[in-house]
Structures are given as C-alpha cells and as structure tokens.
Amino acid sequence: MSSKFLEELSNDYEKLFETEIGYDVIIYAGDELNVKEIHAHSNILCIRSKYFRTAFSNEWAEKKDGKFILRKPNISPHLFDIILRFIYSGNIELKNLQGPDVLKLLIAVDELNIQQLISHIQEYLIKHQTEFLHQNPTGILETVYQHETFIDLWNFCLEKICKEPRILFNSNKFVNLKAPLLELLLKREDLNMDEIEIWESLLKWCFAQQNMENDPTKWNKDDMTRIERSLHKFIPLIRFYDIKPTDFFYKVYNYKDILPQDLIHDLLEFHIVPETKPKTNSFHRNCDNKGATIWIAKIQGSTQLIGGYNPLDWNGYGPKYTADSFLFNFTDGNNISTAKLGYVKRPNEAMFCYNTRGPHMGYFLCYGNDNWKNNDNNATCYPNIGIPTFNFTVGNYEVFQVIKK
C-alpha cells in the first residue's frame, strides 16, 4: 500500500523557509527605500527553478562568507516572499493582492522563469481581476506586450479593448500609447468603434506626439511635415470610405493638406459622383504575389533615375521587415558613375504594403502613378542618396520581377 502526505511535506518545507535553519542564500529584495534581507536554501531554489541554477553557478554566483548573495531591487520584498513560499511549499494565495500587484508578481515570476506561475497568474487575472485594465489601460497593454510569455493575458487585453475600446481611447493616458501598439489595434477587424471616432482618436494621438494644436489654420510648412510623418503609416488603416459624408466634410476634409491628395480626390469623387466605387491601385494588381522585385522611376523633367529593391513581396497589409532592401539613385541616368545605393537603416520599416499606393519604402512612397513623396529628409529609414525630398513628379516607372536561375 502506498500513501501520500503531500500537504504535510508542503507544510514542513514552508516551516524550513520561515525558520531559516541552515540557510546559505541571502537575497536583498526591493530598492534602497524598501530593501529587505531574505534567507533561503540554494539546493531547494536550484531544484525548483532554472533561473536560480544559473544564478548560483560558478560563472555567475556572488558569495560572501560561504553564502550566496542575490540582489533583486526590481522585485519588492512582499512579492519575493510570495514567490519563495511557492517555491518551498507549492502553494500561493492571490486573492489578497490587487490587480496591479498581481501584474507585478507576474512580471517577477517571468523574470525568474517559474513557468507554472506564469500560466496560473494569467488565468487568475483574467478570471478575477478584469477591472484592473480600466485603471491604466495604456501602461498595462504596453507591459503585457513586452513579455512574450503573457500570451493568454495579451489576447484577453486585446479582445477586451476591441470590445470596449473606450477603456483605452477615452483614457487620459491614451496619447501616451506607443505607435506599434496603436498600429496593431487599428489593424484589428473587431475594433468596436465608428470609423470617424477612430480618425478623431488618431488625430488626437498624433497632435499629442508632436505637441501641436489641432488647428490647421495655425500650421506652417514644418508643422504640416511633422504631422504628415506622424500620420503616414496610419492613413491606410483608416476606412475613409466608411465615413459618412457629413463627417467627411467637417471632420476629414479640414485636414486635406496633410492627407494624400489622390486620396482626397478619390473621396470627393466617391461622395459627389453617384455610383463611384472605392479605388484600388494597379501597382498591386500587377505586382502582388510576384516575389522579389526592382522598381525604377524617371523623375519628370530630368535625366534622374531612382529605384529600389524589395526582396520580399508587395502583397499583404502594413509594414514588412527586411534588412536586405535598398534604394538607389542615378543623378544622371545616362552616366552610371553617378549611381548611389543605400541599404535600409530601420528593417522594421523597410517597406509598407497598402492597396491604394505604389512602391512604399520607409518614408518614401508613391501616392499614385506620378505623385511621389519623400518624407525622409532626416535619412531615418534609408540613407540620403540624393533622392528629392517632399513632393515630386515621376514621368513613368517600371517594376521588374527578380527570378533566381
């Protein structure tokens, strides 16, 4: 006959932690204003956690008077005590913690690589602490986004915000949201907001980033360039054709100077001319799903040739990552010695795919067949190789498929 006395074993190990008999680890938990010395046993910590096995290895260990020294100023003494009690006894009680403290505990156990608790704490937050998201939606969303192991909590936060977007968009900290997170949310098909509300929220966010007034009559040329650059990656994410005519006239058309002119033209046509359908771009009809391509354009009224190499594909939606794309420029297309080439500097913004535009690499893009713009006057995404900045006209351009032999 076999018997199990796991509860008694758990209690005994918890008593060992409390009595500190034979301890050989000194942990300094908390920052300078709230630091506490905690004692533990290296053999138990190493058995229960890969993190501690590494921390106490010969390569990393700090020792003094025969005892291991561990300093964790980023984990409060109270939370570290909870973690150690779990390591010793296998028990944890979360109901006495508020949502923000539970999230801090989750971050701590992720750092200490305690996998059982990572899943358990996420499940607890989702089931019992859903209101904590209302307290600081921007901070919580960004914190969860930074931890790849918080998959369940990340999905919950996204679904919650998409279902009740005012939790985030009406928050006074919404304007502090990082650009990649805002872009991710605007790409969602299930964001429960009218398109005009999304547009107004985007404007609010952009003006806050640039510390600008929402008054186009007071903008100078530099102001318009700044707001254009802040907006440019988000414009294709707004379904302008779903905005009612009245809202378009009073809430969108006012910003015509910072929006692509071909977009404004198409929207005016859509709202004024009966039976006009939303337009798509012939570039994508002909070049999507073709793999790697090289495009070459001739600037109108000159012999200058510009172009770029996309090692990926032009299909899809939004930004694409690559470290292999480049732009090139022939100041004189008749003289090969005038050539300059510049590889991408920001791989995560190497190129963008939107069905209303032509080639779009970094801040350099084609709004239509002959309307082009280079907003990268600071050489942020690609080096400055002499391609004109701001608006310019292209006589014609061609795209070539790259085929490996």
C-alpha positions in Angstrom: 0.0 0.0 0.0 1.3 3.5 -0.9 0.4 6.6 0.9 0.9 10.3 0.0 1.4 13.0 2.6 1.9 16.0 0.3 0.2 18.6 2.5 2.4 17.6 5.4 5.5 17.7 3.3 4.5 21.2 1.9 3.9 22.5 5.4 7.3 21.2 6.6 9.1 22.9 3.7 7.3 26.2 4.4 8.4 25.9 8.1 12.0 25.4 6.9 11.7 28.7 4.9 10.3 30.5 7.9 12.8 29.2 10.5 15.8 29.7 8.1 17.6 26.7 9.6 20.8 26.0 7.6 20.2 28.8 5.1 23.0 29.6 2.6 21.4 32.2 0.4 20.9 35.9 1.3 18.5 37.8 -1.0 18.3 41.6 -1.0 14.8 42.3 -2.3 13.5 45.7 -3.1 15.0 49.1 -3.8 17.0 51.3 -1.5 13.9 52.7 0.2 12.3 49.3 0.8 15.0 46.7 0.9 14.7 43.5 2.9 17.2 40.7 3.6 15.6 37.3 3.0 17.2 34.0 3.7 16.8 30.8 1.7 18.4 27.5 0.8 20.3 27.1 -2.5 19.5 23.4 -3.0 15.8 24.0 -2.9 15.9 27.0 -5.1 18.0 25.3 -7.7 15.8 22.2 -7.7 12.7 24.3 -8.3 14.0 27.0 -10.7 16.3 27.0 -13.7 16.9 30.7 -13.0 18.5 30.0 -9.6 20.5 27.1 -11.0 22.1 29.7 -13.4 22.4 32.4 -10.7 24.2 30.1 -8.3 26.5 28.6 -10.9 30.2 29.2 -10.7 30.1 31.6 -13.6 27.5 34.0 -12.1 27.4 33.4 -8.4 28.3 36.1 -5.8 29.4 34.7 -2.4 30.3 36.1 0.9 31.3 34.1 4.0 30.2 30.9 2.3 26.7 32.3 1.5 25.3 33.1 -2.0 24.3 36.8 -2.4 21.4 37.7 -4.7 20.3 41.3 -5.3 16.8 41.9 -6.8 16.0 45.6 -6.4 13.2 45.4 -9.0 11.1 42.9 -7.0 9.5 44.1 -3.8 10.2 42.1 -0.5 6.5 41.3 -0.2 6.3 39.8 -3.7 9.6 37.9 -3.4 8.3 36.4 -0.1 5.2 35.1 -2.0 7.4 33.6 -4.7 9.7 31.9 -2.3 6.8 30.4 -0.3 5.5 28.9 -3.6 9.0 27.5 -4.4 9.2 25.9 -0.9 5.6 24.7 -0.5 3.9 24.7 -3.9 1.2 27.0 -2.5 0.2 30.5 -3.5 -2.6 32.8 -2.5 -3.5 35.7 -4.8 -6.9 36.9 -3.5 -5.4 39.4 -1.1 -3.5 41.2 -3.9 -4.9 44.0 -6.1 -4.7 43.8 -9.9 -1.6 46.0 -10.3 0.3 43.9 -7.7 -0.7 40.7 -9.3 0.7 42.0 -12.6 3.9 43.0 -10.9 4.0 39.5 -9.4 3.5 38.0 -12.9 6.4 40.1 -14.3 8.6 38.9 -11.4 7.9 35.2 -11.9 8.5 35.7 -15.7 11.9 37.1 -14.9 12.6 34.2 -12.5 11.3 31.8 -15.2 8.8 30.0 -12.9 6.6 28.6 -15.7 3.8 27.1 -13.5 3.1 30.5 -12.0 3.2 32.4 -15.3 0.2 30.4 -16.6 -1.6 30.4 -13.2 -1.3 34.1 -12.5 -2.5 35.0 -16.1 -5.6 32.8 -15.6 -6.3 34.4 -12.2 -6.1 37.9 -13.6 -8.4 37.1 -16.5 -11.0 35.4 -14.2 -10.9 37.5 -11.1 -9.3 40.9 -11.8 -10.7 42.1 -15.1 -11.4 45.6 -13.8 -7.7 46.3 -13.3 -7.5 47.0 -17.1 -9.6 50.1 -16.5 -7.1 51.6 -14.1 -4.2 52.1 -16.5 -5.0 50.5 -19.9 -2.1 52.1 -21.7 0.5 51.0 -19.2 -0.9 47.5 -18.8 -1.2 46.9 -22.5 2.4 48.0 -23.1 3.7 45.9 -20.2 1.9 42.8 -21.4 3.1 43.5 -25.0 6.7 43.5 -23.8 6.5 39.9 -22.4 6.2 37.1 -25.0 5.1 34.6 -22.3 2.0 36.6 -21.4 0.1 35.2 -24.4 -3.2 34.5 -22.6 -3.3 37.9 -20.9 -2.3 39.6 -24.2 -5.1 38.0 -26.1 -7.5 38.9 -23.3 -6.5 42.6 -23.2 -6.8 42.9 -27.0 -10.2 41.3 -27.0 -11.4 43.4 -24.1 -10.2 46.7 -25.6 -11.6 45.8 -29.0 -15.0 45.0 -27.5 -14.9 48.1 -25.2 -12.5 50.5 -26.9 -13.4 53.4 -24.7 -11.5 51.8 -21.9 -8.4 52.8 -23.8 -9.4 55.5 -26.3 -11.2 57.6 -23.7 -8.4 57.3 -21.1 -6.4 60.4 -20.4 -3.2 58.4 -21.0 -4.3 57.2 -24.5 -1.9 59.8 -26.1 1.0 58.0 -24.4 0.4 54.8 -26.2 3.4 53.6 -28.2 3.0 53.8 -32.0 3.4 50.0 -32.7 0.5 49.2 -30.3 -1.8 51.8 -31.8 -1.0 50.5 -35.3 -1.7 46.9 -34.1 -5.1 48.0 -32.7 -6.1 49.9 -35.8 -5.4 46.8 -37.9 -7.9 44.8 -36.0 -11.1 43.9 -37.8 -13.1 43.7 -34.5 -12.4 47.2 -33.1 -15.8 48.3 -32.0 -15.7 51.9 -33.0 -17.2 54.0 -35.8 -14.6 55.0 -38.3 -14.9 58.7 -37.6 -14.2 58.0 -33.9 -11.1 56.1 -34.9 -10.0 59.0 -37.1 -10.5 61.6 -34.4 -8.7 59.5 -31.9 -5.8 59.1 -34.3 -5.6 62.9 -34.8 -5.7 63.4 -31.0 -2.8 61.0 -30.6 -0.7 62.5 -33.4 -1.1 66.1 -32.2 0.0 65.0 -28.7 3.1 63.2 -30.1 4.1 66.4 -32.0 2.9 68.8 -29.2 0.8 70.6 -31.7 -2.5 72.4 -31.7 -5.4 70.8 -33.6 -5.9 73.9 -35.7 -4.8 73.7 -39.4 -5.0 77.5 -39.8 -2.1 77.9 -37.5 0.3 75.4 -39.1 3.3 76.3 -41.1 5.1 74.1 -43.6 7.3 72.5 -40.9 4.2 71.7 -38.8 2.5 70.0 -41.7 5.6 67.9 -42.5 5.8 66.8 -38.9 2.1 65.8 -38.7 2.3 64.1 -42.1 5.2 61.9 -40.9 3.4 61.1 -37.7 0.2 60.1 -39.6 1.6 58.5 -42.7 1.8 54.8 -41.6 -1.7 55.0 -40.1 -3.6 56.6 -43.1 -4.1 53.3 -44.9 -5.6 51.8 -41.7 -8.5 54.2 -41.7 -11.5 53.1 -43.7 -12.3 56.6 -45.1 -14.9 55.2 -47.4 -16.9 54.1 -44.4 -17.1 57.6 -43.0 -20.5 59.4 -43.5 -20.4 62.4 -46.0 -21.2 64.9 -43.3 -18.4 63.7 -41.1 -16.1 63.5 -44.0 -16.7 67.2 -44.9 -16.5 68.6 -41.4 -14.0 66.2 -39.7 -11.8 64.9 -42.5 -11.7 67.4 -45.4 -10.4 70.1 -43.0 -7.1 68.2 -42.9 -6.8 67.9 -46.7 -3.4 69.5 -46.7 -1.8 66.7 -44.6 -3.6 63.8 -46.4 -2.5 62.3 -49.8 -4.0 64.4 -52.5 -5.1 61.4 -54.6 -6.9 60.1 -51.5 -8.8 63.4 -51.1 -9.6 63.4 -54.8 -11.0 59.9 -54.7 -13.0 60.5 -51.6 -14.5 63.7 -53.1 -15.4 61.7 -56.2 -16.8 58.9 -54.1 -19.1 61.3 -52.1 -20.1 63.5 -55.0 -20.3 61.3 -58.1 -23.1 58.7 -58.0 -22.2 55.0 -58.2 -18.4 55.7 -57.7 -16.7 52.7 -56.1 -13.6 52.9 -53.8 -10.5 52.7 -55.9 -7.6 50.2 -55.7 -4.1 50.5 -57.1 -3.0 48.9 -60.4 0.5 48.5 -59.0 -0.7 45.9 -56.6 -2.9 44.2 -59.2 0.2 43.7 -61.3 2.9 43.2 -58.7 1.5 41.3 -55.7 2.5 37.7 -55.3 5.4 38.1 -57.7 8.2 37.7 -55.0 11.3 39.9 -55.1 11.1 43.0 -57.4 13.1 46.0 -58.6 11.3 49.2 -59.5 12.8 52.1 -61.5 11.3 55.6 -61.9 12.3 58.6 -64.0 11.8 62.0 -62.4 9.9 64.3 -64.7 11.9 67.0 -66.5 15.3 65.5 -65.8 17.5 62.5 -66.6 17.5 61.4 -62.9 16.5 57.7 -62.2 15.6 56.4 -58.8 14.5 53.0 -57.7 14.5 50.3 -55.1 14.8 46.6 -54.4 12.2 44.7 -52.4 13.5 41.1 -51.6 10.0 40.1 -50.3 6.6 40.7 -51.9 4.2 43.6 -52.3 1.1 41.7 -51.2 -0.3 41.9 -47.6 -1.1 44.9 -45.4 1.1 47.2 -43.4 4.8 47.2 -42.7 7.2 44.4 -43.6 10.6 43.6 -42.1 13.8 43.0 -44.0 17.4 44.1 -43.7 18.1 43.4 -47.4 16.1 46.1 -49.2 17.8 49.2 -50.7 17.1 52.4 -52.6 19.3 53.6 -55.5 19.7 56.9 -57.4 21.3 57.8 -60.7 21.7 61.6 -60.7 22.2 61.3 -64.4 20.6 58.2 -65.9 22.9 58.4 -68.8 26.0 58.2 -66.6 26.5 55.0 -64.5 29.2 56.7 -62.4 26.5 58.9 -60.8 24.9 55.9 -59.1 24.4 55.8 -55.3 22.9 53.0 -53.2 21.6 53.0 -49.7 20.5 49.9 -47.6 17.7 50.1 -45.1 18.6 51.5 -41.7 15.3 50.6 -40.0 14.5 47.0 -41.0 11.1 47.1 -39.3 10.1 50.0 -41.6 11.8 48.8 -44.7 8.6 48.8 -46.7 4.8 49.1 -46.4 2.1 47.4 -48.4 -1.2 49.3 -48.9 -3.5 48.6 -51.8 -4.1 52.3 -52.6 -0.4 53.1 -53.1 2.6 52.2 -55.3 6.1 51.4 -54.1 6.4 52.4 -50.4 9.8 52.1 -48.7 10.3 53.7 -45.4 9.0 57.3 -45.6 9.5 57.3 -49.4 6.3 56.4 -51.3 4.2 56.6 -54.5 0.7 58.1 -53.9 -0.3 57.4 -57.5 1.1 56.9 -60.9 3.0 60.2 -61.0 2.6 61.6 -57.5 5.6 60.7 -55.2 6.8 62.0 -51.9 10.0 61.5 -49.8 9.3 62.5 -46.2 12.6 61.0 -45.0 14.5 64.3 -45.1 16.4 63.2 -42.0 17.5 59.9 -43.5 15.8 57.9 -40.8 14.9 54.7 -42.7 17.3 54.9 -45.6 20.5 56.9 -46.1 20.4 60.2 -48.0 21.5 59.2 -51.5 20.2 62.3 -53.3 16.5 61.4 -53.9 14.4 64.6 -53.8 12.6 65.3 -50.6 8.9 66.2 -50.2 6.7 66.1 -53.3 7.9 65.5 -56.8 6.6 64.1 -60.1 7.6 60.9 -61.8 7.2 60.7 -65.6 6.8 56.9 -65.5 8.1 53.9 -63.6 8.5 50.2 -64.3 8.7 47.2 -62.0 10.8 44.1 -62.8 10.4 40.7 -61.2 13.6 39.1 -59.8 13.9 35.5 -60.9 16.7 33.2 -59.5 18.2 30.9 -62.0 
